[in-house]
Amino acid sequence: DVKVTQSSRYLVKRTGEKVFLECVQDMDHENMFWYRQDPGLGLRLIYFSYDVKMKEKGDIPEGYSVSREKKERFSLILESASTNQTSMYLCASQFRGPKLFFGSGTQLSVL
Amino acid sequence: DQQVKQNSPSLSVQEGRISILNCDYTNSMFDYFLWYKKYPAEGPTFLISISSIKDKNEDGRFTVFLNKSAKHLSLHIVPSQPGDSAVYFCAASAPYGGATNKLIFGTGTLLAVQP
């Protein structure tokens, strides 16, 4: 079974803080994704990566950056957290086909 | 604009009856469609998928139907069980290049199966 691990289930941060969300997958998958889920808006793609050090913007990249230094790890960075970034963040990996394997999610609250 | 739409935010069904969840899309380039199920405070889990070259795919109690001319797909769950109560997301796959596929998700439908 594919295992996608997100380092924190719940996180509370202050406005203006720099926030790191970490994600690790154990199946040597090429592709990794960051989504956020908000009520009434579904899952929206923030960034994705198809190889080490490669990244592509998704539909809502503003206010975020990513890092992929190793194949198994994909980090989402909130440069200066704002209250409108309070959300459930979901990391996923993908291997040769459209199916995504998701982590358990990180519920981030920015106060 | 929303390329994948789930127009029913919620659905309530009696245990043992059929649940039908609907999804519409606008982009005819989508080549694969998937359904995910999500419980609160957990990540989505894959349920069933269908290629755009098919019109039906079945897996146990779950069947997905695709109507390409109408750009519409539906998920049928029969019989519905209380454990099926969750949010269901429809997703469409847009090939990005190579072996990468971007999934575009709908807004979700909350299914409540009443005992």
Interface residues (C-beta under 8 A of the other chain):
Chain A: V4 R9 E30 N31 F33 Y35 G40 L41 G42 L43 R44 L45 F48 Y50 E56 G58 L90 A92 Q94 F95 R96 G97 P98 K99 L100 F101 F102 G103 S104 G105 Q107
Chain B: V4 Q6 P9 Y32 L34 Y36 A41 E42 G43 P44 T45 F46 S49 F89 A91 S93 Y96 G97 G98 A99 T100 N101 K102 L103 I104 F105 G106 T107 G108
